[in-house]
């Protein structure tokens, strides 16, 4: 049995693939710890998943306030020393970083103890923490090959894909539809913009309400994001009959059921959303967030679109008739959806967790 420390923070996009790996390693009999920030989403998600959580302070700096650089560096140095002392106690066999500032002190402490460091990058553009740690890492695991363009030592690179939570695979279409109250013979459209929602997608899909509901067998699950929920409900002004088939929620508590039940998805192109949609092979229309760093959501989605597993439209274009035509065509064209499903299955997202675990285990000395 080996001992592993996984680290990441800042967004669920860093945490979910880490949890997928954590559960896999635990199922193989290994000991797993998670190092994250005390105030980040990981402080809730990790313990809830049954993984031992150890907090470390780490922050970046604001370029508009240069003095924050000093405090950021100080926190990382302090957390590096704390991690080094912790490693003397638990003696990890490897450290796996998933991005976020907190992975920097944890990986640096591992380097000091000659503990292998493996990095995983979820997006098509490498994040700051992974970019900083890449030079000394023993292995760099990528979801998209393009993310490794700037890595000098190409032998370190492994194209593993982005691990997905086991619950996403375990849900069945029948279970998902029972949970959501969707008939077996109906079509279902799933709309979501990530954990925080997406105002422009909410507006564009809402504008199609009447045309979509003309399809008497169509059910819609629309996750608006918690802050947008009341505004979207007011704008939609659903009648009692319409509300039976157009369900509006702030947040989807069980994404596994929602994806298992869906025939078509409309989503942003964040790493986790892409991986989970791909894992379930759901035909999709991606609307990348236009202000993502280096436009990485567009690059993320490009691989899926090029493979035939999805369509993509720019955020600035979703108020036009083209968006309406895309949504209606995908809902109405059984052959197009079947083709997308087969293309998604060929992408190999289902093997991503095992691929990453294989690299991690190979680095154990």
PLY file of the C-alpha trace (Angstrom):
ply
format ascii 1.0
element vertex 365
property float x
property float y
property float z
element edge 364
property int vertex1
property int vertex2
end_header
0.00 0.00 0.00
1.25 3.49 -0.90
0.36 6.90 0.51
-0.61 9.76 -1.78
-1.23 13.46 -1.27
-3.51 15.16 -3.80
-3.68 18.93 -3.90
-5.71 21.57 -5.69
-8.05 24.43 -5.04
-9.93 27.42 -6.27
-12.65 25.81 -8.40
-14.59 22.57 -8.62
-12.81 22.03 -11.94
-9.62 21.32 -9.99
-11.33 19.29 -7.28
-13.62 16.89 -9.17
-10.87 15.11 -11.14
-8.81 14.92 -7.96
-11.69 13.24 -6.15
-12.12 10.79 -9.02
-8.45 9.80 -8.65
-8.71 9.72 -4.84
-11.60 7.24 -4.91
-9.83 5.07 -7.45
-6.62 4.94 -5.40
-8.58 4.18 -2.22
-10.42 1.38 -3.99
-7.03 -0.13 -4.80
-6.07 -0.11 -1.10
-3.91 3.04 -0.98
-4.00 5.82 1.63
-5.05 9.22 0.27
-4.89 12.71 1.77
-6.03 15.98 0.20
-4.24 19.29 0.78
-6.34 22.36 0.03
-7.17 25.85 1.23
-9.42 26.20 4.29
-11.74 28.69 2.59
-12.01 27.08 -0.84
-14.71 24.81 -2.25
-12.40 21.87 -1.57
-12.85 22.38 2.19
-16.47 21.24 1.74
-16.28 18.89 -1.26
-13.35 16.77 -0.09
-14.55 15.81 3.44
-18.03 15.23 2.01
-16.46 12.70 -0.35
-14.86 10.84 2.56
-11.27 11.94 1.86
-9.08 13.22 4.71
-8.59 16.98 4.24
-5.62 18.99 5.51
-5.78 22.81 5.14
-2.95 25.00 3.87
-3.02 28.74 3.30
-2.07 29.94 -0.19
-3.06 32.98 -2.25
-1.94 34.65 -5.45
-1.50 38.37 -5.91
-3.44 41.19 -7.51
-1.46 42.89 -10.30
-3.29 46.14 -9.57
-2.02 45.94 -5.98
1.68 44.97 -6.21
2.09 44.86 -2.44
-0.07 41.72 -2.33
2.82 39.83 -3.95
4.75 39.94 -0.68
1.90 38.52 1.38
1.23 35.83 -1.25
4.87 34.71 -1.30
4.95 34.74 2.51
1.90 32.48 2.78
3.32 30.02 0.26
6.65 29.89 2.11
4.87 29.28 5.43
2.71 26.54 3.91
5.75 24.93 2.30
7.37 24.58 5.71
4.13 23.22 7.17
3.82 20.67 4.36
7.45 19.59 4.81
6.83 18.88 8.52
3.62 17.00 7.66
5.42 14.85 5.08
7.88 13.69 7.74
4.89 12.24 9.60
2.87 10.65 6.80
5.74 9.82 4.39
3.84 10.13 1.09
5.03 8.11 -1.89
3.89 10.75 -4.40
2.15 14.12 -4.61
-0.36 14.91 -7.35
-1.17 18.56 -8.09
-4.36 19.57 -9.91
-3.86 23.33 -10.09
-4.59 26.27 -7.86
-2.11 28.18 -5.70
-2.27 25.68 -2.85
-0.59 23.01 -4.97
2.59 25.13 -5.12
3.73 24.81 -1.47
2.67 21.15 -1.34
4.69 20.30 -4.47
7.68 22.36 -3.34
7.75 20.49 -0.03
7.64 17.22 -1.95
10.65 18.31 -4.01
12.56 19.02 -0.80
11.89 15.45 0.38
12.63 13.86 -3.01
9.00 12.79 -3.33
7.73 12.39 -6.92
5.42 15.17 -8.14
2.80 14.52 -10.81
0.72 17.34 -12.29
-2.67 17.13 -13.95
-3.94 19.92 -16.22
-7.66 19.92 -16.98
-7.75 22.73 -19.53
-6.26 23.37 -22.96
-4.21 26.26 -21.51
-1.96 25.38 -18.58
-2.75 27.23 -15.38
-0.23 29.35 -13.52
0.50 26.86 -10.72
1.07 23.93 -13.06
3.15 26.07 -15.39
5.34 27.11 -12.44
5.76 23.54 -11.16
6.19 21.83 -14.54
9.97 22.17 -14.81
10.65 19.98 -11.76
7.64 17.65 -12.00
8.25 13.96 -12.61
5.22 13.64 -14.89
2.71 16.03 -16.49
-0.70 14.60 -17.34
-2.88 16.47 -19.80
-6.46 16.47 -20.99
-5.51 18.25 -24.23
-2.19 17.82 -26.01
-2.04 21.52 -26.87
-1.59 22.36 -23.17
1.89 20.83 -23.30
3.22 22.89 -26.19
5.43 24.99 -23.91
6.84 22.00 -21.96
10.45 21.45 -22.98
10.78 17.85 -21.83
8.12 16.11 -23.90
8.96 12.74 -22.32
7.23 13.93 -19.12
3.93 14.41 -20.92
1.11 11.85 -20.72
-2.23 12.39 -22.43
-4.61 10.89 -19.89
-7.86 12.80 -20.33
-9.80 14.43 -17.49
-10.98 12.05 -14.71
-14.71 12.01 -14.01
-16.49 11.08 -10.78
-17.62 7.47 -10.62
-21.19 8.57 -9.89
-21.42 10.05 -13.40
-20.87 6.59 -14.89
-23.01 4.72 -12.38
-26.28 6.58 -13.01
-28.65 4.97 -15.50
-31.04 6.65 -17.90
-34.02 4.97 -16.24
-32.93 6.10 -12.75
-32.23 9.62 -13.93
-35.61 9.96 -15.59
-37.43 8.59 -12.56
-35.62 11.09 -10.33
-36.52 13.98 -12.63
-40.02 12.89 -13.52
-39.27 12.59 -17.24
-41.17 9.89 -19.19
-39.08 7.17 -20.84
-40.32 8.03 -24.33
-39.83 11.82 -24.03
-36.94 13.97 -25.21
-34.99 15.91 -22.58
-32.94 19.09 -22.96
-30.42 19.89 -20.21
-29.24 23.51 -19.92
-26.54 24.65 -17.50
-23.69 27.12 -17.37
-21.41 25.56 -14.80
-21.72 25.81 -11.02
-22.35 29.58 -11.12
-24.66 29.62 -14.12
-24.45 31.78 -17.24
-26.71 34.80 -17.66
-26.45 35.04 -21.44
-27.29 31.35 -21.94
-30.23 31.77 -19.55
-31.55 34.66 -21.62
-31.00 33.00 -25.01
-32.62 29.69 -24.05
-35.44 31.45 -22.21
-36.24 33.36 -25.38
-36.88 30.02 -27.11
-39.33 28.81 -24.46
-42.49 28.87 -26.56
-40.90 27.31 -29.62
-39.25 24.55 -27.59
-42.42 23.68 -25.69
-44.34 23.31 -28.95
-42.69 19.87 -28.94
-45.20 18.06 -26.75
-42.71 15.33 -25.79
-39.90 17.73 -24.79
-38.90 18.18 -21.16
-36.36 20.83 -20.13
-34.14 20.98 -17.04
-32.60 24.45 -16.86
-30.01 25.21 -14.16
-29.67 28.97 -13.99
-27.06 29.41 -11.29
-28.27 30.34 -7.76
-28.03 34.11 -8.25
-30.01 34.06 -11.50
-32.86 31.76 -10.43
-35.50 34.30 -9.40
-34.84 36.55 -12.38
-35.10 33.65 -14.85
-38.32 32.36 -13.29
-39.85 35.82 -13.53
-38.74 36.26 -17.15
-39.99 32.83 -18.25
-43.39 33.36 -16.63
-44.27 29.70 -17.05
-47.88 28.63 -16.91
-48.82 25.72 -14.67
-48.89 23.35 -17.65
-45.58 24.66 -19.03
-43.88 24.26 -15.64
-44.65 20.54 -15.77
-42.23 20.20 -18.68
-39.88 23.16 -18.14
-38.17 22.77 -14.77
-36.02 25.64 -13.53
-33.49 25.18 -10.71
-30.64 27.26 -9.35
-28.23 24.35 -9.10
-28.33 20.67 -10.06
-27.64 18.62 -6.93
-27.26 15.35 -8.82
-25.58 15.99 -12.17
-25.19 12.24 -12.67
-28.97 11.77 -12.92
-29.37 14.86 -15.11
-26.74 13.76 -17.65
-27.97 10.16 -17.66
-31.49 11.37 -18.48
-30.55 13.98 -21.10
-30.82 13.68 -24.89
-29.20 17.06 -25.59
-27.13 19.43 -23.43
-26.39 23.15 -23.78
-23.43 24.20 -21.66
-20.38 26.35 -21.18
-17.10 24.61 -22.03
-15.39 24.34 -18.65
-13.17 21.31 -18.18
-15.48 19.44 -15.81
-18.63 20.10 -17.86
-16.90 18.87 -21.01
-15.53 15.75 -19.36
-18.83 14.77 -17.77
-20.85 15.40 -20.94
-18.27 13.40 -22.90
-18.27 10.58 -20.33
-22.03 10.18 -20.78
-21.76 10.74 -24.56
-24.53 13.35 -24.49
-24.95 15.30 -27.77
-24.12 18.89 -26.90
-23.96 22.50 -27.98
-21.12 24.33 -26.25
-21.14 28.09 -25.68
-17.63 28.91 -24.38
-17.29 31.62 -21.75
-15.79 34.47 -23.79
-13.71 35.95 -20.98
-11.89 32.77 -19.90
-8.11 33.10 -19.65
-6.54 32.82 -23.12
-10.00 31.87 -24.40
-9.30 28.37 -23.10
-12.95 27.29 -23.11
-13.04 27.65 -26.89
-9.86 25.60 -27.13
-11.34 23.05 -24.70
-14.44 22.60 -26.85
-12.56 22.50 -30.14
-11.32 18.94 -29.61
-14.87 17.69 -29.06
-16.27 19.63 -32.00
-13.51 18.44 -34.34
-14.24 14.84 -33.35
-17.91 15.25 -34.21
-19.08 14.84 -30.59
-20.54 18.35 -30.24
-21.38 21.65 -31.90
-20.10 25.03 -30.75
-21.34 28.59 -31.07
-19.74 31.81 -29.80
-21.43 33.57 -26.91
-21.90 36.68 -29.03
-23.96 34.70 -31.55
-26.54 33.03 -29.32
-29.07 35.83 -29.70
-29.23 35.16 -33.45
-31.46 32.74 -35.34
-28.47 30.45 -35.87
-28.54 29.40 -32.21
-32.26 28.64 -32.36
-31.72 26.62 -35.53
-28.88 24.62 -33.92
-30.93 23.77 -30.83
-34.01 22.77 -32.80
-32.04 20.75 -35.34
-30.24 18.74 -32.67
-33.46 18.07 -30.77
-35.29 16.97 -33.93
-32.58 15.04 -35.78
-32.22 11.55 -34.29
-29.43 10.64 -36.71
-27.34 13.68 -35.78
-27.62 12.85 -32.09
-26.69 9.20 -32.66
-23.63 10.28 -34.65
-22.53 12.61 -31.85
-23.01 9.89 -29.23
-20.80 7.47 -31.14
-18.12 10.14 -31.63
-18.14 10.98 -27.91
-17.71 7.32 -26.97
-14.57 7.17 -29.10
-12.87 9.98 -27.12
-11.97 7.64 -24.25
-13.07 9.86 -21.37
-14.26 6.74 -19.55
-10.64 5.60 -19.12
-9.21 8.92 -17.90
-9.14 8.05 -14.19
-7.38 4.73 -14.80
-4.96 6.44 -17.20
-3.99 9.02 -14.60
-3.71 6.45 -11.83
-1.39 4.36 -13.98
0.98 7.32 -14.42
0.85 8.17 -10.71
1.61 4.62 -9.62
4.46 4.35 -12.13
6.18 7.32 -10.46
6.25 5.74 -7.00
9.84 4.93 -6.10
0 1
1 2
2 3
3 4
4 5
5 6
6 7
7 8
8 9
9 10
10 11
11 12
12 13
13 14
14 15
15 16
16 17
17 18
18 19
19 20
20 21
21 22
22 23
23 24
24 25
25 26
26 27
27 28
28 29
29 30
30 31
31 32
32 33
33 34
34 35
35 36
36 37
37 38
38 39
39 40
40 41
41 42
42 43
43 44
44 45
45 46
46 47
47 48
48 49
49 50
50 51
51 52
52 53
53 54
54 55
55 56
56 57
57 58
58 59
59 60
60 61
61 62
62 63
63 64
64 65
65 66
66 67
67 68
68 69
69 70
70 71
71 72
72 73
73 74
74 75
75 76
76 77
77 78
78 79
79 80
80 81
81 82
82 83
83 84
84 85
85 86
86 87
87 88
88 89
89 90
90 91
91 92
92 93
93 94
94 95
95 96
96 97
97 98
98 99
99 100
100 101
101 102
102 103
103 104
104 105
105 106
106 107
107 108
108 109
109 110
110 111
111 112
112 113
113 114
114 115
115 116
116 117
117 118
118 119
119 120
120 121
121 122
122 123
123 124
124 125
125 126
126 127
127 128
128 129
129 130
130 131
131 132
132 133
133 134
134 135
135 136
136 137
137 138
138 139
139 140
140 141
141 142
142 143
143 144
144 145
145 146
146 147
147 148
148 149
149 150
150 151
151 152
152 153
153 154
154 155
155 156
156 157
157 158
158 159
159 160
160 161
161 162
162 163
163 164
164 165
165 166
166 167
167 168
168 169
169 170
170 171
171 172
172 173
173 174
174 175
175 176
176 177
177 178
178 179
179 180
180 181
181 182
182 183
183 184
184 185
185 186
186 187
187 188
188 189
189 190
190 191
191 192
192 193
193 194
194 195
195 196
196 197
197 198
198 199
199 200
200 201
201 202
202 203
203 204
204 205
205 206
206 207
207 208
208 209
209 210
210 211
211 212
212 213
213 214
214 215
215 216
216 217
217 218
218 219
219 220
220 221
221 222
222 223
223 224
224 225
225 226
226 227
227 228
228 229
229 230
230 231
231 232
232 233
233 234
234 235
235 236
236 237
237 238
238 239
239 240
240 241
241 242
242 243
243 244
244 245
245 246
246 247
247 248
248 249
249 250
250 251
251 252
252 253
253 254
254 255
255 256
256 257
257 258
258 259
259 260
260 261
261 262
262 263
263 264
264 265
265 266
266 267
267 268
268 269
269 270
270 271
271 272
272 273
273 274
274 275
275 276
276 277
277 278
278 279
279 280
280 281
281 282
282 283
283 284
284 285
285 286
286 287
287 288
288 289
289 290
290 291
291 292
292 293
293 294
294 295
295 296
296 297
297 298
298 299
299 300
300 301
301 302
302 303
303 304
304 305
305 306
306 307
307 308
308 309
309 310
310 311
311 312
312 313
313 314
314 315
315 316
316 317
317 318
318 319
319 320
320 321
321 322
322 323
323 324
324 325
325 326
326 327
327 328
328 329
329 330
330 331
331 332
332 333
333 334
334 335
335 336
336 337
337 338
338 339
339 340
340 341
341 342
342 343
343 344
344 345
345 346
346 347
347 348
348 349
349 350
350 351
351 352
352 353
353 354
354 355
355 356
356 357
357 358
358 359
359 360
360 361
361 362
362 363
363 364
